[in-house]
């Protein structure tokens, strides 16, 4: 990792912990938050989402003024063509808004054609997941790895859902997974479920459509923890989103087959 990227890695760690602290304080005040409906009643942004993203953008601009930022709430600032930070200030806004703890802050940096590193911070559990391209993955500083002991029928598969796809894209996959003897969980945060794949709590994750800010850090985490991911458009300049699968190596064939059938 170059000195320039290492400087951003160190800065991102401090930024995400500060952002998570702000999000946690706003979580304690959810009754006072303003809520904005975006595409539908399940796709919302709160004043906390916008405040946390603004904090992250301000810290990045102060430390690396030429860097770009792609954030869920404010879109893309392209910067000077160098590194681009990919930010989801609160992934799992619906659980956050309803007082559930399954939400997190996600930050990744895209540089030199790929994701250089990613952080996911779960303030409720005080868990900081970190990964660097070629440098492995950690949870609170300790190395982590995907679960190689369980398979699709004995482990748990994370399942993402949203209203950008037809309901059958989710329900058919879930039905086929259950029929094959597997089981799914869904907590409302794709980033957090990818982090749980990386540390071995889930064996796999599937979502028929996910946005880049939801998964950029998680993709890096899973790969650096010894897992696999499907090809995904990770260039922030396009940020088109798409289907995603990720998991432990032994899950790839069975999960590919289920997704193809669904």
C-alpha positions as CSV (number, residue, x, y, z in Angstrom):
1,X,0.0,0.0,0.0
2,X,1.4,3.4,-1.0
3,X,2.1,6.1,1.6
4,X,-0.8,8.1,0.1
5,X,-3.3,5.3,0.5
6,X,-1.9,4.4,3.9
7,X,-2.5,8.0,5.0
8,X,-6.1,7.7,3.9
9,X,-6.5,4.3,5.6
10,X,-5.4,5.8,8.9
11,X,-7.6,8.9,8.4
12,X,-10.6,6.7,7.5
13,X,-10.3,4.8,10.7
14,X,-10.5,7.9,12.7
15,X,-13.3,9.4,10.6
16,X,-15.6,6.3,10.7
17,X,-15.2,6.1,14.5
18,X,-16.2,9.8,14.8
19,X,-19.1,9.3,12.4
20,X,-20.2,6.3,14.3
21,X,-20.2,8.2,17.5
22,X,-22.4,10.9,16.0
23,X,-24.8,8.3,14.6
24,X,-25.0,6.6,17.9
25,X,-25.9,9.9,19.6
26,X,-28.6,10.5,17.0
27,X,-29.9,6.9,17.5
28,X,-30.6,7.8,21.1
29,X,-32.7,10.7,19.8
30,X,-34.7,9.0,17.0
31,X,-38.0,10.6,18.1
32,X,-36.6,14.0,17.2
33,X,-35.2,13.1,13.8
34,X,-36.8,14.4,10.6
35,X,-37.5,11.7,8.0
36,X,-37.5,12.1,4.2
37,X,-39.2,9.5,1.9
38,X,-37.1,8.8,-1.2
39,X,-38.4,6.1,-3.6
40,X,-41.0,4.6,-1.2
41,X,-41.9,4.2,2.4
42,X,-39.1,1.7,2.9
43,X,-36.5,3.9,1.3
44,X,-36.0,6.8,3.6
45,X,-33.3,9.2,4.8
46,X,-33.2,10.8,8.2
47,X,-31.6,14.0,9.3
48,X,-29.0,11.7,11.0
49,X,-28.0,10.2,7.6
50,X,-27.4,13.6,6.2
51,X,-25.6,14.9,9.3
52,X,-23.3,11.9,9.4
53,X,-22.5,12.1,5.7
54,X,-21.8,15.8,6.0
55,X,-19.3,15.1,8.8
56,X,-17.5,12.5,6.7
57,X,-17.4,14.8,3.7
58,X,-16.0,17.7,5.8
59,X,-13.3,15.5,7.3
60,X,-12.3,14.2,3.9
61,X,-12.3,17.6,2.3
62,X,-10.1,19.0,5.1
63,X,-7.5,16.2,5.0
64,X,-7.5,15.4,1.2
65,X,-9.2,18.3,-0.6
66,X,-8.6,16.8,-4.1
67,X,-10.3,13.5,-3.3
68,X,-13.7,12.6,-4.6
69,X,-16.6,11.4,-2.5
70,X,-19.6,9.2,-3.5
71,X,-22.2,9.2,-0.8
72,X,-25.7,7.8,-0.6
73,X,-27.3,11.0,0.4
74,X,-25.4,13.7,-1.6
75,X,-24.2,11.7,-4.7
76,X,-20.8,12.1,-6.4
77,X,-18.2,14.8,-6.0
78,X,-15.7,13.7,-8.6
79,X,-12.6,15.4,-7.2
80,X,-9.4,15.8,-9.2
81,X,-9.4,12.3,-10.7
82,X,-7.6,10.6,-7.8
83,X,-9.0,8.5,-4.9
84,X,-12.7,8.5,-4.4
85,X,-14.3,7.8,-1.0
86,X,-17.5,5.6,-1.1
87,X,-19.7,6.4,1.9
88,X,-22.9,5.1,3.4
89,X,-23.4,7.2,6.5
90,X,-26.0,4.8,7.9
91,X,-26.6,1.6,6.2
92,X,-29.8,0.1,7.6
93,X,-31.7,3.4,7.9
94,X,-35.0,1.6,8.4
95,X,-33.8,-0.5,11.3
96,X,-32.1,2.6,12.7
97,X,-35.3,4.6,12.5
98,X,-37.3,1.9,14.2
99,X,-34.9,1.5,17.1
100,X,-33.2,-1.7,16.0
101,X,-29.4,-2.1,16.3
102,X,-28.7,-3.6,12.9
103,X,-27.2,-0.6,11.2
104,X,-23.6,0.6,10.5
105,X,-21.4,3.2,8.9
106,X,-19.5,2.1,5.8
107,X,-16.5,3.8,4.2
108,X,-14.3,2.5,1.3
109,X,-11.7,4.2,-0.9
110,X,-11.4,3.5,-4.6
111,X,-8.0,4.2,-6.2
112,X,-5.9,3.0,-9.1
113,X,-8.8,1.0,-10.6
114,X,-10.0,-0.9,-7.6
115,X,-11.1,-0.7,-3.9
116,X,-8.0,0.0,-1.9
117,X,-9.6,-0.5,1.5
118,X,-12.8,-0.6,3.4
119,X,-14.2,0.0,6.9
120,X,-17.5,-1.0,8.4
121,X,-18.3,0.2,11.9
122,X,-21.1,-1.2,14.0
123,X,-21.6,1.4,16.8
124,X,-24.2,-0.6,18.7
125,X,-21.7,-3.5,19.2
126,X,-18.6,-1.3,19.0
127,X,-17.2,-3.5,16.2
128,X,-14.8,-2.0,13.6
129,X,-14.2,-4.2,10.6
130,X,-11.3,-3.2,8.4
131,X,-9.7,-4.6,5.2
132,X,-6.9,-3.5,2.9
133,X,-6.4,-4.9,-0.6
134,X,-3.7,-7.6,-0.2
135,X,-3.5,-6.9,3.5
136,X,-6.1,-9.1,5.1
137,X,-9.2,-8.3,7.2
138,X,-9.6,-7.6,10.9
139,X,-12.3,-7.1,13.5
140,X,-11.3,-4.7,16.2
141,X,-7.7,-5.3,15.2
142,X,-7.8,-9.1,15.2
143,X,-7.5,-11.1,11.9
144,X,-10.8,-12.6,10.7
145,X,-11.7,-15.2,8.1
146,X,-14.7,-16.6,6.4
147,X,-16.3,-19.8,7.7
148,X,-14.9,-22.8,5.9
149,X,-16.6,-25.4,8.2
150,X,-20.3,-24.9,7.2
151,X,-22.1,-25.3,3.9
152,X,-25.3,-23.9,2.5
153,X,-27.4,-26.4,4.4
154,X,-25.8,-26.0,7.8
155,X,-24.8,-22.3,7.8
156,X,-26.8,-19.1,7.6
157,X,-27.1,-17.1,4.4
158,X,-27.8,-13.3,4.6
159,X,-30.5,-12.1,2.2
160,X,-31.0,-8.6,1.0
161,X,-34.3,-7.2,-0.3
162,X,-35.6,-3.9,-1.6
163,X,-38.3,-2.5,-3.8
164,X,-36.0,-1.8,-6.8
165,X,-36.6,-5.4,-7.9
166,X,-39.7,-7.5,-8.3
167,X,-40.7,-9.3,-5.1
168,X,-40.2,-12.7,-6.8
169,X,-36.5,-11.9,-7.2
170,X,-36.2,-12.3,-3.5
171,X,-39.0,-14.7,-2.6
172,X,-38.0,-17.3,-5.3
173,X,-34.4,-17.4,-4.1
174,X,-35.6,-17.7,-0.5
175,X,-37.9,-20.5,-1.4
176,X,-35.2,-22.4,-3.3
177,X,-32.7,-21.9,-0.4
178,X,-35.2,-23.3,2.1
179,X,-36.1,-26.2,-0.2
180,X,-32.4,-27.1,-0.5
181,X,-32.2,-27.3,3.3
182,X,-30.7,-23.9,3.9
183,X,-31.8,-20.9,6.0
184,X,-31.7,-17.2,5.5
185,X,-31.4,-14.2,7.8
186,X,-32.1,-10.5,7.0
187,X,-31.2,-7.6,9.3
188,X,-31.8,-4.7,7.0
189,X,-28.1,-3.8,6.4
190,X,-26.3,-5.3,3.4
191,X,-23.0,-3.8,4.6
192,X,-23.3,-5.4,8.1
193,X,-24.3,-8.8,6.6
194,X,-21.2,-8.7,4.3
195,X,-19.1,-7.9,7.4
196,X,-20.7,-10.9,9.1
197,X,-19.7,-13.1,6.1
198,X,-16.1,-11.8,6.4
199,X,-15.9,-12.8,10.1
200,X,-17.6,-16.2,9.7
201,X,-21.0,-15.5,11.3
202,X,-22.8,-16.0,7.9
203,X,-21.6,-18.4,5.2
204,X,-22.9,-16.2,2.3
205,X,-24.8,-13.2,1.3
206,X,-27.2,-12.7,-1.7
207,X,-29.0,-9.6,-2.9
208,X,-30.6,-9.2,-6.4
209,X,-29.8,-5.5,-6.5
210,X,-27.5,-3.5,-4.2
211,X,-25.9,-0.1,-4.6
212,X,-22.1,0.5,-4.5
213,X,-22.2,2.6,-1.3
214,X,-23.9,-0.3,0.5
215,X,-21.3,-2.9,-0.5
216,X,-17.9,-1.4,-1.5
217,X,-16.3,-1.9,1.9
218,X,-18.0,-5.2,2.5
219,X,-16.7,-6.6,-0.8
220,X,-13.2,-5.7,0.2
221,X,-13.7,-7.3,3.6
222,X,-15.0,-10.6,2.2
223,X,-12.3,-10.9,-0.3
224,X,-9.5,-10.1,2.2
225,X,-11.0,-12.6,4.7
226,X,-10.6,-15.4,2.1
227,X,-14.0,-15.4,0.6
228,X,-15.3,-14.8,-2.9
229,X,-17.6,-12.3,-4.5
230,X,-19.3,-12.0,-7.8
231,X,-18.0,-9.4,-10.2
232,X,-19.5,-6.0,-9.3
233,X,-19.2,-2.6,-10.9
234,X,-17.0,-0.9,-8.3
235,X,-16.1,2.3,-10.2
236,X,-17.7,5.2,-8.3
237,X,-17.9,7.2,-11.6
238,X,-20.6,4.8,-12.8
239,X,-22.1,3.4,-9.6
240,X,-24.9,1.6,-11.3
241,X,-25.4,-1.1,-8.7
242,X,-26.4,-4.7,-9.5
243,X,-26.8,-8.2,-8.2
244,X,-24.4,-9.5,-5.6
245,X,-23.3,-12.8,-4.1
246,X,-20.5,-13.3,-1.6
247,X,-19.4,-16.1,0.7
248,X,-17.0,-18.7,1.8
249,X,-15.3,-20.7,-1.0
250,X,-17.2,-23.9,-0.5
251,X,-20.5,-22.0,-1.0
252,X,-19.8,-20.7,-4.4
253,X,-21.1,-23.6,-6.6
254,X,-24.3,-24.2,-4.6
255,X,-25.1,-20.5,-4.3
256,X,-24.4,-19.9,-8.0
257,X,-26.9,-22.7,-8.9
258,X,-29.6,-21.4,-6.6
259,X,-29.3,-17.8,-7.9
260,X,-29.3,-19.0,-11.5
261,X,-32.5,-21.1,-10.9
262,X,-34.2,-18.1,-9.2
